[in-house]
Amino acid sequence: MADPTTRYYAFKLFPPRPTFPADITAKEAEIMAEHVAYWTELLNAGTAVAFGAVADPTEVWGLAIVEAGPDTDVTALREHDPVIRRGLGARLEIYPMPNAVVRACRPTNRGRDDVDPARPAESSVTTG
């Protein structure tokens, strides 16, 4: 059974301009490297489920899925992201996933086409 205090969120990173990252500056590249390191730490800690750039044909943007426990301040996760903290000019929005369905665990020693049974997450809607 899923932990009823676990919530899931989608973080969407909007680039600082439509031409980004094609015209990224050295300073912006430095901030983006810190951004990737930050989300890698969150991934390794078990907070981030996945993150990366989305190759939307209209523009590139970033996505992260976060698994948050009762003590996780998702707003603080955004504010500590180097793209926000260092003023890259990007926008990072957080969307609750109230009906997220997640797998119980990562499969091990399974065939490539095997399917994991999914488990529903409890509501990700926060109350204030």
C-alpha positions in Angstrom: 0.0 0.0 0.0 1.2 3.5 -0.9 2.3 5.8 1.9 -0.6 8.2 2.3 1.7 11.1 3.1 3.7 10.8 -0.2 2.8 13.3 -2.8 4.0 13.8 -6.4 4.7 16.9 -8.3 5.8 17.9 -11.8 8.3 20.7 -12.1 8.3 22.5 -15.5 11.3 24.6 -16.3 10.6 27.3 -18.9 13.8 28.6 -20.6 14.8 32.2 -20.3 14.1 32.9 -24.0 12.8 30.9 -27.0 16.3 30.5 -28.5 17.7 28.8 -25.4 19.8 26.6 -25.3 21.0 27.2 -28.9 22.5 30.5 -27.9 23.5 29.7 -24.3 26.3 31.9 -22.8 29.2 30.6 -20.8 27.7 31.9 -17.6 24.3 30.3 -18.4 26.1 27.0 -19.2 27.8 27.2 -15.7 24.4 27.7 -14.1 22.8 24.9 -16.1 25.7 22.5 -15.0 24.9 23.4 -11.4 21.2 22.8 -12.1 21.9 19.3 -13.4 24.2 18.6 -10.4 21.4 19.8 -8.1 18.7 17.6 -9.6 21.2 14.7 -9.7 21.6 15.0 -6.0 17.8 15.1 -5.5 17.6 12.0 -7.7 20.3 10.2 -5.7 18.5 11.1 -2.5 15.2 9.6 -3.8 13.4 13.0 -4.0 13.5 13.3 -7.7 12.0 10.4 -9.7 13.2 11.6 -13.1 14.3 14.9 -14.7 15.6 16.1 -18.0 15.0 18.3 -21.1 11.9 17.7 -23.1 12.3 17.9 -26.9 9.0 19.7 -27.6 9.0 20.6 -31.3 7.9 24.2 -30.4 10.6 24.8 -27.8 12.9 22.9 -25.3 11.8 22.9 -21.7 12.7 20.9 -18.6 10.7 18.4 -16.5 11.3 16.9 -13.2 9.0 14.5 -11.2 9.3 14.8 -7.5 8.2 12.3 -4.8 7.6 14.4 -1.7 7.1 13.2 1.9 5.3 15.1 4.6 8.5 17.1 5.5 9.4 18.0 1.9 9.0 21.7 1.0 8.6 21.6 -2.7 8.7 25.4 -2.9 12.1 25.3 -1.3 13.2 22.7 -3.9 12.4 25.3 -6.6 14.0 28.2 -4.7 17.3 26.3 -4.1 17.6 25.3 -7.8 20.5 27.2 -9.2 18.5 28.4 -12.2 16.3 30.3 -9.8 18.8 31.1 -7.0 21.4 32.5 -9.5 18.9 34.4 -11.6 19.1 32.6 -15.0 15.9 34.2 -16.0 14.1 30.9 -16.4 10.7 30.2 -14.7 10.2 27.0 -12.7 6.5 26.1 -12.1 5.3 23.3 -9.8 2.2 21.3 -10.6 0.7 18.8 -8.1 -0.1 15.4 -9.5 -3.1 14.4 -7.3 -3.8 11.2 -9.1 -0.2 10.1 -9.9 0.2 6.4 -10.6 3.7 5.1 -9.9 5.3 1.7 -9.9 6.0 0.0 -6.6 9.7 -0.3 -7.4 12.2 -0.4 -10.3 12.2 -3.9 -11.9 15.3 -6.0 -11.6 16.3 -8.9 -13.8 13.3 -8.6 -16.0 12.8 -8.7 -19.7 12.8 -5.5 -21.6 9.1 -5.7 -22.5 7.8 -6.8 -19.1 5.3 -4.5 -17.4 5.3 -3.6 -13.8 2.1 -3.5 -11.8 1.4 0.1 -10.9 0.3 1.5 -7.6 -1.8 4.7 -7.3 -0.3 7.5 -5.2 -2.4 9.2 -2.6 -3.6 12.7 -3.5 -0.8 15.2 -4.2 -3.0 18.2 -3.4 -1.6 20.2 -0.6 -3.7 22.1 1.9 -2.5 25.2 3.4 
